[in-house]
Amino acid sequence: MSVYSAVQAVVEEAEQELVCGAWKPTEIDRGLVQRLRGSLQPFIADEDGGSSTERLERLREGMAAVAITLASCHGPLAWFLGQCATALSPVLQWRSLPADTGHAFKTTMPTPEQFTDAERAFVLLHTLLTGPRWN
């Protein structure tokens, strides 16, 4: 399953919970989400991608933002972000530099398509978090 597909499944479940009223974000949730949206903004900017190293750096920063927000919340928002972090976790197994010394810690070089897939997953997450229920 691609990173995007995994995040999409979590986002679709969250949208259903939000629409039917089963998940009612608190004011604290809204504040945390507002901060997270700012951290995910680089994925929304119309950039030309950059080098593999720059792209991986952005992806890792996105993962860190999700993890930091996850560490600061409880209840449905924490559960949602935990599932998003799990779906996004393949990013943590990627490297952008050749492993000349053989010490790559079982990391792999992602393809350009894998980079794009993960970037699209962050855009999808950002889109959910900019919806009317979060303002």
N, C-alpha and C positions, 0 to 999 in steps of 0.2 A: 504494500500500500504506500502511496506517495505521502510525503509530509502534508501537502495541500489536502489530499483526500481525508487524512486523519484529522486535521484541524477542521475541515468542513463538517465532518460528522459531529464533532463536539459543538461547533457553532450552531448547527441546525438544532441540536437538542436544546441548547441554551435559548435560541430564538423561540422555540415552542414553549419553554418554561416561562419566558418573559411575556409572550403574547397571551397565554392563558391565565396569567397572574399567579402561577405557582411560585415564581421567583420574583420577589419585589425588592429591588436593590435599596439599600439604606443610604442615608446621606454620607456615611463613612465610605460605603462602597463607591458612591459616585465620585467622591474626592480622590480615592485611590485610582479609579479608572481614568479620571481626568489626567492624573500624573502619568499613568501608563500610556495613554494616547500620545502624550507629548514625546515619550521615549520611542514610540513606534513611528513617529512622523517621518524619519528618514526613509522608510519603506514606501511612503506615499509620494515623496518628492519625485519629480520626473527627472531621474538621473540616467546616465548612460551605463550604469552598472558598475564600472570601475574594474580594477584588477581582481583576480581571485582572492588575494589577500584582503583587499578592501571589502569585498562582498562578504567574506567569511567574518571579518571583524564586525560588520553591521549585523549579521545574523547572530553572532555571539552576544553583541550588545542588546539585541532584542530579547534573546533568551534570558540574559541577566535582568532586564527590566521586568519580564514576566516573573522570574524567580523572586526578585525583591518585593514586588507587589504581593505575590503569593505569601511571602513570609509575614506580611503586614495585615492579613485579613483572615476571616473565619467564615464558616458557613458556605452558602452556595457559591459566592465569588471565589473562595479558596478552592472549592471542589472543581469549579469550572477551569480556573487557571492551572490547577494541578493537572487536569486532563490535557489542557493545551500544551503545558510544558512537556508532558510525556509524548504527545504527538509531534512536537518540535524537536525532540531529543536527538534524532539522527544528526542534526547539525553539530552536535558535540563530538561526533565521531569523525568529523572531516578535518582535513588539513589542506593548506594551500601551498605548502612548500614540499619539494621532493625530500624523501627520507634517505639521504645519502649515507648516513651512518648506520642505518638499519634500526634505529631506535624510534620507531613510529608509534609505538603503543597501540598497535592494531587500528590506527586511523587510516582513512582512505581519502583519495583525491576525488572530490565530487565532480560530476560532469556539469557542463554549463546548464543543462536541463534541470539537474538537481538543485543548483543554485536558484534558478528561476522559480522552480516549484516551491522551495522554502520561502523565497521572498514573497510569492503570491499568497502563501499561507499567512504571513504576517500582515499583509494588506487585508486579507479576509478578517482576521482577528480585529484589526483596527476598525474596519467597517462596522462590525457588530458593536464595538465599544463607542462608536460615534452616533449610534441610533438614538431616537427620541427618549427611550427609557433611561438613558444615562445622563440626560441634561437636567 
